[in-house]
Amino acid sequence: QAQLVEAGGGSVQAGGSLRLSCAASGVIYSRNCMGWFRQAPGKERERVAIIQTRTGTITYPVYADSVKGRFTISRDNIKNTVYLQMNSLTPEDTAMYYCVADSGGRACASAGAASYKSWGQGTQVTVSS
């Protein structure tokens, strides 16, 4: 049974918007940071946005410099779901986006890809010029 279920990828023209969602089991959601990494062909994996999900905590979202001001990550503690609203998309945002969860105790701001114990199947985002 999948622990992270992603939705919302697709194709859009430059300047457009998409919203990704990632639903987690209650146990996974409560374990600290959730968010997204992305990887484009021929490029290194990049942390896009991460949010604190442990119950009772302030969200403390973390963003890559390349998406600040355009992307917004949010959480719904009732649905155990994290959202990534992506606005003003550019072709450089084209990539496979992977939801991640459970940073194994590492702080959201410093946890790299290797820290995350749960990964989604990935959802493709394609932005055309």
Contacts in CASP RR format, 6 or more apart in sequence:
PFRMAT RR
TARGET T0000
AUTHOR 0000-0000-0000
METHOD contacts of the structure
MODEL  1
QAQLVEAGGGSVQAGGSLRLSCAASGVIYSRNCMGWFRQAPGKERERVAI
IQTRTGTITYPVYADSVKGRFTISRDNIKNTVYLQMNSLTPEDTAMYYCV
ADSGGRACASAGAASYKSWGQGTQVTVSS
2 120 0 8 1.000
2 121 0 8 1.000
3 24 0 8 1.000
3 25 0 8 1.000
3 28 0 8 1.000
3 101 0 8 1.000
3 118 0 8 1.000
3 120 0 8 1.000
4 22 0 8 1.000
4 23 0 8 1.000
4 24 0 8 1.000
4 28 0 8 1.000
4 99 0 8 1.000
4 100 0 8 1.000
4 101 0 8 1.000
4 118 0 8 1.000
4 119 0 8 1.000
4 120 0 8 1.000
4 121 0 8 1.000
5 22 0 8 1.000
5 23 0 8 1.000
5 24 0 8 1.000
5 120 0 8 1.000
6 20 0 8 1.000
6 21 0 8 1.000
6 22 0 8 1.000
6 97 0 8 1.000
6 98 0 8 1.000
6 99 0 8 1.000
6 120 0 8 1.000
6 121 0 8 1.000
6 122 0 8 1.000
6 123 0 8 1.000
7 20 0 8 1.000
7 21 0 8 1.000
7 22 0 8 1.000
7 23 0 8 1.000
7 123 0 8 1.000
8 18 0 8 1.000
8 19 0 8 1.000
8 20 0 8 1.000
8 21 0 8 1.000
8 123 0 8 1.000
9 18 0 8 1.000
9 20 0 8 1.000
9 97 0 8 1.000
9 123 0 8 1.000
9 124 0 8 1.000
9 125 0 8 1.000
10 18 0 8 1.000
10 123 0 8 1.000
10 124 0 8 1.000
10 125 0 8 1.000
10 126 0 8 1.000
11 126 0 8 1.000
11 127 0 8 1.000
11 128 0 8 1.000
12 18 0 8 1.000
12 89 0 8 1.000
12 125 0 8 1.000
12 126 0 8 1.000
12 127 0 8 1.000
12 128 0 8 1.000
13 127 0 8 1.000
13 128 0 8 1.000
13 129 0 8 1.000
14 89 0 8 1.000
14 90 0 8 1.000
14 91 0 8 1.000
14 127 0 8 1.000
14 128 0 8 1.000
14 129 0 8 1.000
15 87 0 8 1.000
15 88 0 8 1.000
15 89 0 8 1.000
15 90 0 8 1.000
15 127 0 8 1.000
16 87 0 8 1.000
16 88 0 8 1.000
16 89 0 8 1.000
16 127 0 8 1.000
17 85 0 8 1.000
17 86 0 8 1.000
17 87 0 8 1.000
17 88 0 8 1.000
17 89 0 8 1.000
18 86 0 8 1.000
18 89 0 8 1.000
18 125 0 8 1.000
19 83 0 8 1.000
19 84 0 8 1.000
19 85 0 8 1.000
19 86 0 8 1.000
20 36 0 8 1.000
20 83 0 8 1.000
20 84 0 8 1.000
20 86 0 8 1.000
20 97 0 8 1.000
20 99 0 8 1.000
20 123 0 8 1.000
20 125 0 8 1.000
21 81 0 8 1.000
21 82 0 8 1.000
21 83 0 8 1.000
21 84 0 8 1.000
22 34 0 8 1.000
22 35 0 8 1.000
22 36 0 8 1.000
22 81 0 8 1.000
22 82 0 8 1.000
22 83 0 8 1.000
22 84 0 8 1.000
22 99 0 8 1.000
22 101 0 8 1.000
22 120 0 8 1.000
23 79 0 8 1.000
23 80 0 8 1.000
23 81 0 8 1.000
24 34 0 8 1.000
24 53 0 8 1.000
24 80 0 8 1.000
24 81 0 8 1.000
24 82 0 8 1.000
24 101 0 8 1.000
24 118 0 8 1.000
25 80 0 8 1.000
26 80 0 8 1.000
28 80 0 8 1.000
28 101 0 8 1.000
28 102 0 8 1.000
28 118 0 8 1.000
29 53 0 8 1.000
29 77 0 8 1.000
29 80 0 8 1.000
29 101 0 8 1.000
30 53 0 8 1.000
30 54 0 8 1.000
30 55 0 8 1.000
31 53 0 8 1.000
31 54 0 8 1.000
31 101 0 8 1.000
31 102 0 8 1.000
31 103 0 8 1.000
31 104 0 8 1.000
31 105 0 8 1.000
32 52 0 8 1.000
32 53 0 8 1.000
32 54 0 8 1.000
32 102 0 8 1.000
32 103 0 8 1.000
32 104 0 8 1.000
32 105 0 8 1.000
32 106 0 8 1.000
32 108 0 8 1.000
33 50 0 8 1.000
33 51 0 8 1.000
33 52 0 8 1.000
33 53 0 8 1.000
33 100 0 8 1.000
33 101 0 8 1.000
33 102 0 8 1.000
33 103 0 8 1.000
33 106 0 8 1.000
33 107 0 8 1.000
33 108 0 8 1.000
33 111 0 8 1.000
33 116 0 8 1.000
34 50 0 8 1.000
34 51 0 8 1.000
34 53 0 8 1.000
34 75 0 8 1.000
34 82 0 8 1.000
34 99 0 8 1.000
34 100 0 8 1.000
34 101 0 8 1.000
34 102 0 8 1.000
35 48 0 8 1.000
35 49 0 8 1.000
35 50 0 8 1.000
35 51 0 8 1.000
35 73 0 8 1.000
35 82 0 8 1.000
35 84 0 8 1.000
35 99 0 8 1.000
35 100 0 8 1.000
35 101 0 8 1.000
36 47 0 8 1.000
36 48 0 8 1.000
36 49 0 8 1.000
36 50 0 8 1.000
36 73 0 8 1.000
36 84 0 8 1.000
36 97 0 8 1.000
36 98 0 8 1.000
36 99 0 8 1.000
36 100 0 8 1.000
37 45 0 8 1.000
37 46 0 8 1.000
37 47 0 8 1.000
37 48 0 8 1.000
37 97 0 8 1.000
37 98 0 8 1.000
37 100 0 8 1.000
37 113 0 8 1.000
38 45 0 8 1.000
38 46 0 8 1.000
38 48 0 8 1.000
38 93 0 8 1.000
38 95 0 8 1.000
38 96 0 8 1.000
38 97 0 8 1.000
38 98 0 8 1.000
38 125 0 8 1.000
39 45 0 8 1.000
39 46 0 8 1.000
39 95 0 8 1.000
39 96 0 8 1.000
39 98 0 8 1.000
40 94 0 8 1.000
40 95 0 8 1.000
40 96 0 8 1.000
43 95 0 8 1.000
45 113 0 8 1.000
46 64 0 8 1.000
46 66 0 8 1.000
46 95 0 8 1.000
47 62 0 8 1.000
47 64 0 8 1.000
47 112 0 8 1.000
47 113 0 8 1.000
48 63 0 8 1.000
48 64 0 8 1.000
48 67 0 8 1.000
48 71 0 8 1.000
48 84 0 8 1.000
48 97 0 8 1.000
49 61 0 8 1.000
49 62 0 8 1.000
49 63 0 8 1.000
49 64 0 8 1.000
49 67 0 8 1.000
49 71 0 8 1.000
49 72 0 8 1.000
49 73 0 8 1.000
49 84 0 8 1.000
50 61 0 8 1.000
50 62 0 8 1.000
50 73 0 8 1.000
50 100 0 8 1.000
50 108 0 8 1.000
50 109 0 8 1.000
50 111 0 8 1.000
51 59 0 8 1.000
51 60 0 8 1.000
51 61 0 8 1.000
51 62 0 8 1.000
51 73 0 8 1.000
51 74 0 8 1.000
51 75 0 8 1.000
51 82 0 8 1.000
51 108 0 8 1.000
52 58 0 8 1.000
52 59 0 8 1.000
52 60 0 8 1.000
52 61 0 8 1.000
52 108 0 8 1.000
53 75 0 8 1.000
53 77 0 8 1.000
53 82 0 8 1.000
53 101 0 8 1.000
55 77 0 8 1.000
59 74 0 8 1.000
59 75 0 8 1.000
60 108 0 8 1.000
60 109 0 8 1.000
61 72 0 8 1.000
61 73 0 8 1.000
62 108 0 8 1.000
62 109 0 8 1.000
63 69 0 8 1.000
63 71 0 8 1.000
63 73 0 8 1.000
66 92 0 8 1.000
67 86 0 8 1.000
67 93 0 8 1.000
70 86 0 8 1.000
70 87 0 8 1.000
70 88 0 8 1.000
70 89 0 8 1.000
71 84 0 8 1.000
71 85 0 8 1.000
71 86 0 8 1.000
71 87 0 8 1.000
72 84 0 8 1.000
72 85 0 8 1.000
72 87 0 8 1.000
73 82 0 8 1.000
73 83 0 8 1.000
73 84 0 8 1.000
73 85 0 8 1.000
74 82 0 8 1.000
74 83 0 8 1.000
74 85 0 8 1.000
75 81 0 8 1.000
75 82 0 8 1.000
75 83 0 8 1.000
76 82 0 8 1.000
76 83 0 8 1.000
82 99 0 8 1.000
84 97 0 8 1.000
86 93 0 8 1.000
86 125 0 8 1.000
89 125 0 8 1.000
89 127 0 8 1.000
90 127 0 8 1.000
91 127 0 8 1.000
91 128 0 8 1.000
91 129 0 8 1.000
92 127 0 8 1.000
93 125 0 8 1.000
93 127 0 8 1.000
94 125 0 8 1.000
94 126 0 8 1.000
94 127 0 8 1.000
95 124 0 8 1.000
95 125 0 8 1.000
96 122 0 8 1.000
96 123 0 8 1.000
96 124 0 8 1.000
96 125 0 8 1.000
97 122 0 8 1.000
97 123 0 8 1.000
97 124 0 8 1.000
97 125 0 8 1.000
98 119 0 8 1.000
98 120 0 8 1.000
98 122 0 8 1.000
99 119 0 8 1.000
99 120 0 8 1.000
99 122 0 8 1.000
100 113 0 8 1.000
100 116 0 8 1.000
100 118 0 8 1.000
100 119 0 8 1.000
100 120 0 8 1.000
101 116 0 8 1.000
101 117 0 8 1.000
101 118 0 8 1.000
102 116 0 8 1.000
102 117 0 8 1.000
102 118 0 8 1.000
103 111 0 8 1.000
103 112 0 8 1.000
103 115 0 8 1.000
103 116 0 8 1.000
103 117 0 8 1.000
104 111 0 8 1.000
104 115 0 8 1.000
104 116 0 8 1.000
104 117 0 8 1.000
105 111 0 8 1.000
105 115 0 8 1.000
106 112 0 8 1.000
106 115 0 8 1.000
END
